[in-house]
Each structure stands twice: as C-alpha cells, then as structure tokens.
C-alpha cells in the first residue's frame, strides 16, 4: 500500500497548499494580489497570517527564477 504525500497547507483559512501557490507563481503571478486572486490564499478570515510564508516564496522566485527549497520545519 502506497502512502499518500501529506499536503503542505500554507493558507489554513482557505485550505491552499504550497503546490497550488507555487503553480500560481510559475504561471505568472508576480504580485501578492495576483496570487490572492488566483489561489484565494492570504485573504481569509484571519487577515492573511499566511502572507509571512507567501511573500518570501514570491520574493525568492522573482530574485532567482527558482522556487525556494522547502524547509521541513515550516
């Protein structure tokens, strides 16, 4: 029996995982507002506490052209 990979949820309010956010960035979302519009991440009832994870992901990609490596401690 194969184990399913656990999704790394970034936005808990809207249940948006890291893979969804990364795909949005790779598909041209180059601002936080575009990421919000594409994924709904960062605009939940909590007021966007996941932005502290999304902003560095986006900044890293814009600076290097690569998504950051996943830190298993997050």
trRosetta pair geometry for C-beta under 8 A, 3 or more apart (Angstrom, degrees):
i j d omega theta_ij theta_ji phi_ij phi_ji
7 17 4.2 -71 176 -111 113 144
7 18 7.6 179 -179 24 73 81
7 19 7.1 -86 -142 11 93 114
8 17 5.8 105 69 -163 54 90
8 18 4.1 0 86 -1 113 123
8 19 7.5 118 46 -20 92 79
8 70 6.9 -132 -67 -145 172 134
8 74 7.5 53 -165 94 120 111
9 12 5.8 80 139 -88 124 65
9 15 6.3 -56 -135 -146 122 51
9 16 7.1 109 -154 72 72 37
9 17 5.3 -62 -95 -97 49 69
9 18 7.7 -116 -80 -22 7 74
10 16 5.9 -47 60 98 91 86
10 17 6.4 108 4 -158 83 23
10 18 5.3 113 -40 -74 112 64
10 21 5.7 -15 34 -14 155 145
10 41 6.1 19 94 -144 111 137
10 50 5.1 102 149 -165 79 127
10 53 5.3 -150 -152 98 103 139
10 54 6.5 103 161 -66 138 87
11 14 4.9 -6 127 50 122 92
11 15 7.1 -42 95 21 81 11
11 16 3.9 23 46 43 114 105
11 21 7.9 131 -11 -60 106 122
11 39 7.5 139 15 131 146 112
11 40 7.3 -178 112 106 158 73
11 41 3.8 -159 -31 -133 146 83
11 42 6.3 -89 -100 -35 128 48
11 44 6.2 150 -180 -18 105 128
11 50 4.3 -116 -93 18 67 170
11 54 7.9 20 -58 -52 100 125
12 15 7.0 24 -158 -78 32 48
12 44 7.6 -129 78 62 58 170
12 46 7.6 53 66 -15 97 146
12 50 7.1 168 7 -62 71 121
13 44 2.4 107 106 177 153 162
13 45 5.5 -180 -140 31 130 75
13 46 5.2 -143 -57 2 129 102
13 50 7.7 -131 15 -11 98 122
14 39 7.8 125 109 140 137 76
14 40 4.4 -155 -174 120 158 112
14 41 6.1 -143 64 -88 128 46
14 43 7.4 35 -34 62 143 71
14 44 5.0 -147 -29 -75 90 113
16 20 5.2 -111 -167 76 83 138
16 21 6.4 89 147 -50 112 95
16 39 5.1 86 -144 162 142 110
16 40 6.2 -179 -59 74 131 81
16 41 4.0 -113 75 -75 158 101
16 50 7.8 134 63 129 109 169
17 20 5.2 102 60 5 71 101
17 21 7.4 -140 104 0 40 89
18 21 5.8 -62 -152 40 35 108
18 22 6.0 34 154 -20 71 109
18 70 7.0 64 165 -107 165 117
19 22 5.7 -54 -143 38 30 112
19 23 6.3 33 156 -21 64 105
20 23 5.8 -53 -149 34 28 112
20 24 6.6 31 152 -20 62 105
20 39 5.3 127 139 -132 110 118
20 41 7.4 150 100 -38 114 126
21 24 5.6 -53 -152 33 33 114
21 25 6.5 33 151 -18 65 104
21 35 6.4 34 -144 -160 85 117
21 39 5.8 21 -89 -98 64 174
21 41 5.8 -19 -86 14 109 165
21 54 6.2 -121 -155 -118 144 97
21 57 6.6 54 133 106 125 160
22 25 5.7 -54 -150 36 34 111
22 26 6.2 30 154 -15 67 108
22 57 7.3 -101 -86 -179 73 133
22 67 5.3 25 -138 -120 109 152
23 26 5.7 -57 -144 42 31 109
23 27 6.0 22 158 -13 66 114
24 27 5.9 -64 -143 45 26 106
24 29 4.3 -2 154 13 90 143
24 34 7.5 166 166 128 109 87
24 35 5.4 111 122 -126 139 71
24 38 4.3 141 -134 106 122 142
24 39 5.2 -82 -48 -43 153 115
25 29 5.5 -74 -89 65 38 93
25 30 7.7 94 -146 -84 66 48
25 35 6.9 7 -68 -96 77 111
25 57 6.8 -124 -56 136 157 104
25 58 6.1 -152 -112 -105 122 72
25 61 5.2 91 169 55 133 176
25 67 6.8 120 88 -94 140 101
26 61 8.0 -114 -70 -151 59 143
26 67 7.4 -43 -61 -51 101 118
27 38 7.7 162 78 -152 121 154
28 34 7.6 -93 118 161 72 147
29 34 3.9 -176 -145 119 81 110
29 35 4.6 117 154 -73 137 64
29 37 7.9 -173 -123 57 117 90
29 38 5.2 -98 -79 6 139 148
29 39 7.9 -29 -67 -13 175 105
29 58 7.9 -80 115 -116 90 114
30 34 6.4 33 38 42 46 150
30 58 7.5 133 -155 -164 39 107
30 62 6.5 103 -154 -94 91 110
31 34 4.7 97 56 4 81 101
31 35 7.2 -145 95 -3 45 85
31 58 7.8 74 -140 -174 13 147
32 35 5.6 -56 -151 37 36 112
32 36 6.2 39 151 -22 69 104
32 42 6.7 -115 -176 134 100 170
32 51 7.0 30 -145 -136 133 107
32 54 6.8 102 -125 120 92 122
32 55 6.7 -13 -86 -92 120 78
32 58 6.7 -140 -74 14 69 170
33 36 5.5 -51 -146 35 34 114
33 37 6.3 33 155 -18 66 105
34 37 5.7 -52 -145 38 32 111
34 38 6.1 26 157 -15 65 112
35 38 5.9 -61 -142 42 28 107
35 39 5.8 -22 175 23 66 116
35 41 6.3 -50 147 64 98 107
35 42 6.9 61 106 13 106 138
35 54 6.3 158 129 -177 156 131
35 58 6.7 -99 -42 -78 146 132
36 39 7.0 -81 -129 55 16 79
36 40 6.9 37 -172 -126 56 18
36 41 6.6 -117 -107 70 52 58
36 42 5.0 -88 -95 70 96 114
36 43 5.0 86 -157 -31 114 119
40 43 6.1 -100 -167 51 58 106
40 44 7.6 74 153 -63 91 82
41 50 6.0 -89 -177 98 96 141
41 54 6.2 149 128 -81 126 143
42 48 4.6 33 -170 -132 69 94
42 50 5.7 -116 -83 74 64 98
42 51 5.0 81 -130 -73 110 87
42 54 5.8 -65 -66 20 124 159
43 48 6.5 13 -79 -78 34 95
44 47 7.7 -53 81 1 63 24
44 48 7.2 149 39 -69 69 45
44 50 7.8 60 20 8 118 117
46 49 4.8 -58 135 0 129 107
46 50 7.8 91 75 -13 134 83
48 51 4.5 24 161 -23 102 118
49 52 6.8 -28 174 7 55 107
50 53 5.4 -51 -172 38 67 108
50 54 5.9 61 133 -21 85 107
51 54 5.3 -59 -134 44 41 108
51 55 5.6 46 167 -28 76 104
52 55 6.7 -34 -128 27 21 111
52 56 7.7 17 165 -6 48 105
53 56 6.8 -65 -161 38 30 102
53 57 6.7 30 149 -20 64 112
53 74 6.7 104 -122 -161 124 133
54 57 5.6 -60 -154 35 36 115
54 58 6.2 29 156 -16 71 108
55 58 6.0 -60 -148 39 29 107
55 59 6.1 26 158 -17 67 110
56 59 5.6 -55 -137 41 32 111
56 60 6.0 36 161 -23 66 106
56 68 6.9 -3 135 -15 94 158
57 60 6.0 -59 -152 34 24 110
57 61 6.5 20 154 -15 61 109
57 67 6.8 1 -164 -151 91 83
57 68 5.9 -117 -119 21 61 113
58 61 5.8 -58 -149 38 31 109
58 62 6.2 26 157 -17 67 108
59 62 5.8 -56 -143 39 30 109
59 63 6.1 22 159 -15 65 112
60 63 6.0 -64 -146 41 26 107
60 64 5.9 -22 172 21 66 116
60 66 7.4 -61 144 84 95 67
60 67 7.1 71 102 -158 115 32
60 68 4.3 31 108 -54 167 104
61 64 6.8 -78 -129 55 20 80
61 65 6.9 46 -172 -123 58 11
61 66 6.7 -135 -118 80 61 23
61 67 5.6 2 -86 -91 105 53
61 68 7.5 -93 -49 -22 74 74
70 74 7.3 -109 -171 33 75 125
71 74 5.0 94 81 -20 93 101
